[in-house]
Amino acid sequence: MSAPFDGLPVCGDDVLAAAARIQPYVHRTPVLHSQRLDALLGVRAAFKCENFQRIGAFKARGAHNAVFSLSSEAAQRGVVTHSSGNHAAALCLAARHRGIAAHIVMPDNAPRAKVESVRRLGGHIQFCAPTLAAREAGAAAIVRDSGATLIHPYDDPRIIAGQGTAALELLDDAPELDAILAPVGGGGLMAGTAIAARHLKPDIRIVATEPAQADDAFRSWRSGARVTDAVPNTIADGLRTMLGAHNFTILRALLDDFVTVSEAGIVQAMRLVWEILKIVIEPSSAVPVAALLEHRERLGLAGQRVGIIVTGGNVDLDHLPWQP
């Protein structure tokens, strides 16, 4: 393990191994460019479009790496997680590809579309009260009763390494990048991105982005103590989770900068990408774009070549943020 990764739970070689492991099961997503967006953002942007990934989000990467990292004996007992979002569907898909059971603990107020997605992919659902404590207790009971392996949605080295493969591909397609930006929720994607980017290009500028109304990761990074009692209230629903412990350690070690963005900035950025790139992205994906709109000068990125991880495209088309 090279010096930048000493003491960290994941290193660059882990991301490289993950890329080889998941290659048969995930898409190599495209990198898009737009001269018009470049002019509006003041940078030369490369958009890594994980909205075209399996299940419509980057989560397929980490889930497949975790599932295919298991020994044959462990895999036979299945996997379990607690999630009402993209990770639940991603883990079910990975488990189906390996031919094993996936147990999903979901809150009883989970959106019907997400419940149906898990069922369609073969997941065994156990409903619980809509609290983190209830979700964790439900998953622990399944582990105890079945011997299934817990795959945490974001605070797991196997998940982190898998998520880092998106940045690995981006830097393979656009090796000239000066900086790379991604959003932070639980932190698995941002941590994996930081590991991959620092491994492939040690001098690249690594910037985390987060909604100001869900800024536990930003406050954790700035203070050096992980915030665990925040109450997020942001349109970026994929970023309403608390920063994981492994991810906190990685971000503190490897990030160059961290900025938060306004809700209005997220909506503006999301709409710009829809209108100009002609692709569907969810609010969480728009957060790094909003960071360029609001903080480009402070970050010193004007005129730079900037990579942006577009995390997903799972959005409720009946409730778009610019609709009345």
Solvent accessible surface area in square Angstrom, and as a share of the most:
residue,aa,sasa,rsa
1,M,134,0.60
2,S,62,0.40
3,A,80,0.62
4,P,61,0.39
5,F,3,0.01
6,D,92,0.48
7,G,77,0.74
8,L,16,0.08
9,P,43,0.27
10,V,1,0.00
11,C,14,0.09
12,G,1,0.01
13,D,88,0.45
14,D,58,0.30
15,V,0,0.00
16,L,74,0.37
17,A,45,0.35
18,A,0,0.00
19,A,31,0.24
20,A,78,0.60
21,R,89,0.32
22,I,2,0.01
23,Q,127,0.56
24,P,91,0.57
25,Y,57,0.22
26,V,19,0.11
27,H,86,0.38
28,R,132,0.48
29,T,4,0.02
30,P,57,0.36
31,V,28,0.16
32,L,52,0.26
33,H,117,0.52
34,S,15,0.10
35,Q,165,0.73
36,R,149,0.54
37,L,0,0.00
38,D,30,0.15
39,A,85,0.66
40,L,83,0.41
41,L,0,0.00
42,G,28,0.27
43,V,3,0.02
44,R,132,0.48
45,A,1,0.01
46,A,2,0.02
47,F,0,0.00
48,K,0,0.00
49,C,0,0.00
50,E,0,0.00
51,N,17,0.09
52,F,94,0.39
53,Q,7,0.03
54,R,70,0.26
55,I,44,0.22
56,G,15,0.14
57,A,1,0.01
58,F,26,0.11
59,K,35,0.15
60,A,0,0.00
61,R,1,0.00
62,G,0,0.00
63,A,0,0.00
64,H,0,0.00
65,N,3,0.02
66,A,0,0.00
67,V,0,0.00
68,F,43,0.18
69,S,46,0.30
70,L,17,0.08
71,S,68,0.44
72,S,74,0.48
73,E,119,0.54
74,A,17,0.13
75,A,3,0.03
76,Q,148,0.66
77,R,106,0.39
78,G,1,0.01
79,V,0,0.00
80,V,0,0.00
81,T,0,0.00
82,H,7,0.03
83,S,6,0.04
84,S,29,0.19
85,G,23,0.22
86,N,34,0.17
87,H,4,0.02
88,A,0,0.00
89,A,10,0.07
90,A,0,0.00
91,L,0,0.00
92,C,1,0.01
93,L,4,0.02
94,A,0,0.00
95,A,1,0.01
96,R,129,0.47
97,H,64,0.29
98,R,66,0.24
99,G,66,0.63
100,I,31,0.16
101,A,38,0.30
102,A,3,0.02
103,H,41,0.18
104,I,0,0.00
105,V,0,0.00
106,M,0,0.00
107,P,9,0.05
108,D,94,0.48
109,N,103,0.53
110,A,15,0.12
111,P,71,0.45
112,R,190,0.69
113,A,74,0.57
114,K,65,0.28
115,V,13,0.08
116,E,87,0.39
117,S,22,0.14
118,V,1,0.01
119,R,138,0.50
120,R,169,0.62
121,L,20,0.10
122,G,47,0.45
123,G,11,0.10
124,H,102,0.45
125,I,39,0.20
126,Q,75,0.33
127,F,90,0.37
128,C,21,0.12
129,A,52,0.40
130,P,74,0.46
131,T,71,0.41
132,L,103,0.51
133,A,74,0.57
134,A,25,0.19
135,R,48,0.18
136,E,81,0.36
137,A,63,0.49
138,G,9,0.08
139,A,1,0.01
140,A,55,0.42
141,A,27,0.21
142,I,22,0.11
143,V,50,0.29
144,R,176,0.64
145,D,115,0.60
146,S,49,0.32
147,G,31,0.30
148,A,3,0.02
149,T,31,0.18
150,L,75,0.37
151,I,0,0.00
152,H,42,0.19
153,P,10,0.06
154,Y,34,0.13
155,D,33,0.17
156,D,11,0.06
157,P,49,0.31
158,R,70,0.25
159,I,0,0.00
160,I,0,0.00
161,A,4,0.03
162,G,0,0.00
163,Q,1,0.01
164,G,0,0.00
165,T,1,0.01
166,A,0,0.00
167,A,0,0.00
168,L,20,0.10
169,E,24,0.11
170,L,0,0.00
171,L,9,0.04
172,D,97,0.50
173,D,73,0.38
174,A,4,0.03
175,P,85,0.54
176,E,73,0.33
177,L,2,0.01
178,D,39,0.20
179,A,0,0.00
180,I,0,0.00
181,L,0,0.00
182,A,0,0.00
183,P,4,0.03
184,V,0,0.00
185,G,7,0.07
186,G,7,0.06
187,G,4,0.04
188,G,4,0.04
189,L,8,0.04
190,M,0,0.00
191,A,0,0.00
192,G,0,0.00
193,T,0,0.00
194,A,0,0.00
195,I,0,0.00
196,A,1,0.00
197,A,0,0.00
198,R,32,0.12
199,H,63,0.28
200,L,79,0.39
201,K,57,0.24
202,P,87,0.54
203,D,141,0.73
204,I,4,0.02
205,R,81,0.29
206,I,0,0.00
207,V,0,0.00
208,A,0,0.00
209,T,0,0.00
210,E,0,0.00
211,P,0,0.00
212,A,49,0.38
213,Q,86,0.38
214,A,3,0.02
215,D,33,0.17
216,D,1,0.00
217,A,0,0.00
218,F,35,0.15
219,R,83,0.30
220,S,0,0.00
221,W,51,0.18
222,R,156,0.57
223,S,78,0.50
224,G,31,0.30
225,A,64,0.50
226,R,93,0.34
227,V,23,0.13
228,T,85,0.49
229,D,117,0.61
230,A,22,0.17
231,V,136,0.78
232,P,33,0.21
233,N,108,0.56
234,T,6,0.03
235,I,52,0.27
236,A,0,0.00
237,D,70,0.36
238,G,42,0.41
239,L,12,0.06
240,R,111,0.40
241,T,55,0.32
242,M,37,0.16
243,L,2,0.01
244,G,4,0.04
245,A,44,0.34
246,H,70,0.31
247,N,0,0.00
248,F,33,0.14
249,T,59,0.34
250,I,0,0.00
251,L,1,0.01
252,R,116,0.42
253,A,60,0.46
254,L,8,0.04
255,L,18,0.09
256,D,63,0.32
257,D,18,0.10
258,F,3,0.01
259,V,4,0.03
260,T,30,0.18
261,V,2,0.01
262,S,48,0.31
263,E,41,0.18
264,A,76,0.59
265,G,3,0.03
266,I,0,0.00
267,V,36,0.21
268,Q,98,0.44
269,A,0,0.00
270,M,0,0.00
271,R,109,0.40
272,L,29,0.14
273,V,0,0.00
274,W,49,0.17
275,E,78,0.35
276,I,20,0.10
277,L,19,0.10
278,K,157,0.67
279,I,15,0.08
280,V,63,0.36
281,I,1,0.00
282,E,12,0.05
283,P,9,0.05
284,S,4,0.02
285,S,0,0.00
286,A,0,0.00
287,V,0,0.00
288,P,0,0.00
289,V,1,0.00
290,A,0,0.00
291,A,0,0.00
292,L,0,0.00
293,L,47,0.23
294,E,74,0.33
295,H,44,0.20
296,R,55,0.20
297,E,124,0.55
298,R,139,0.51
299,L,5,0.02
300,G,54,0.52
301,L,2,0.01
302,A,50,0.39
303,G,42,0.40
304,Q,64,0.29
305,R,83,0.30
306,V,0,0.00
307,G,0,0.00
308,I,0,0.00
309,I,0,0.00
310,V,2,0.01
311,T,7,0.04
312,G,0,0.00
313,G,17,0.17
314,N,65,0.33
315,V,34,0.20
316,D,78,0.41
317,L,109,0.54
318,D,115,0.60
319,H,138,0.62
320,L,21,0.11
321,P,39,0.25
322,W,67,0.24
323,Q,79,0.35
324,P,183,1.15
